[in-house]
Amino acid sequence: MDAYKAAPTPDTRLYDRIARNAENACTALSQLMPITPDSAMKAEMAVQQKKYRQFQAAAQRALESMDSQASTPSVVGRLCMDVGVQLKARTDPSNRHLAQMLAQGCCLGVTGCVMARRDNPAASENAQRLARELEQFEQNAADRWRDFL
């Protein structure tokens, strides 16, 4: 293992944020699909999860091309997210409540993308474009979840 690790660049920071946002969304969707009673809602979850995986893969490929990799969430952070999702969903597994949770999660994702782009204005156009695409996807996903309210 190298003792020296290069400082993160604007591109690596932005791609890392994209990968983490997409991973968080995939994880939440994976946890909610088994307890979702509505088949139309489950189908929408599967479609969105596939798209999030595509964003995650694109960010991972970009990071690998720069000899980098996405950061891993802390164990405590991941556990808090997992427990929070499970607790909220199992307390009230109605379509309305799950849709509200997912819409809120998408809104957090949009905010995360905006902040990541603004924090890394020197990132390449490709990195900025992918972040904008994820931001737009999450905005559309939030609107789609609101249709289930």
N, C-alpha and C positions, 0 to 999 in steps of 0.2 A: 504494500500500500504506500502511495506517495505521501510524504510528510507535507508536501506543498499542495495546496488546493487554490486554484485561481479564484479571485473574487467574482461573485456573480455579476453578469452583465445585464443591461436592461432587457435583452432578449431572453436570457435564461430566467430572470425573475418573472417576466410576463408569461412565458410558456409554462413555468412552474405553477403559476396561479391558475392558468387555464386548466392544466392537468388536475390540480387539486379540486377546483370547482366542479369539474366534470366527474371526478371520482366520488366526491361527496354526494352529488346528485344520483349517481348510479347506486351507491350504497343505500341511500334513503329509499329509492324506488325498489330495490331488491328486498328491503325489509317490509315495505308496505304491500307489495303485490300479493303475498300469500294471505294477507288478512283483508284484502279488498273484496267485498261481496259482489260488486257490479262488474259484469264482463266487459262492458264498453270502457269503463274506467281502467280495468286491467289492460285492455288492448292499448289504450292511450299511454299507459305507463311503459309498456313494452316498446312502443314506437319511440318514445322519448328516451328511454334507456339506451336503445340502439344508437340514437343520434349523439347522446352524451359520450358513449364509448368511442364514437368516431372522433369527437373533439379531443378526448383524452389520448387516443392513439396518435392523432396529428401532432399534439403538443409533445408527446413522448418521442416521436420520430425527430422532431425539430431539436429537442434537447439532446438526443443521442448523436445527431449530426454535429453538435457542438461539444461532444465528449462530456455531456452532463446527463443528469437524470432528475426526475421529479423528486421533490422532498417527500418524506413520509410524515404523516401526521403523528403527533405525539400519542402515546398509548392513552393517556388521560383524556386528551381532546377527542379521540376516536370513541372512547368508552362513553364519554358524556353525550356525544351526538347519538350514538346507538341507543343508549338507555332513554334519552329524551324522546327520540322518535318512537321507540317501542311503547313507552309509557303513555304518551299522548295518543298514539294510534289505538292502543288496546283499551284505553279508558273510554274512547268514543270512536268506534270503527265505522261510523256512518259515512256515506259518500260525501256529504256536505263537509264534515270535519276533515276528512282526508284531503279533499280538494282544497280546503282552506290552508291546511298545513303545506301542501305542495305549492300552492300559489305564493305563500309567504317565503318558502324556500327559494323559489325562482326569483322573487324580488331581491332576496339577499344575494343571489348569484349575480343579478344585474348590477347591484351596487358594488359587489366585489370586482366585477369586470371593469366598471367605470373607474373605480379607485386604482386598480392595477394599471390601467392604461394611463391615467393621469400621473401615477407615481413613476412611470417609465416612459416619458415622452421621447426618449432617444432610442427606443426599441425600433427594430426594423419595420418596414411596411408590412411584411408578411406576418410578423407577430401581432402588430396592431390590428391587421385585418382579421386574423383568427379570433382575437379577443372581441372585436366588434361583432363578428358572426355569432360567437357564443352569447354575447350580450343580447343580440336580437332574437336568437333562438329562445333564450330564457324569458324574454319579454313576451314572446308569442306563446310560450308554454304557460306562463302565468295567466294570460288571457284565456287559454284553453281550459285551465283548471277552474277559472271563474265560471265557465259554462256549466260546470258540474255543481255549482253552489245552489 
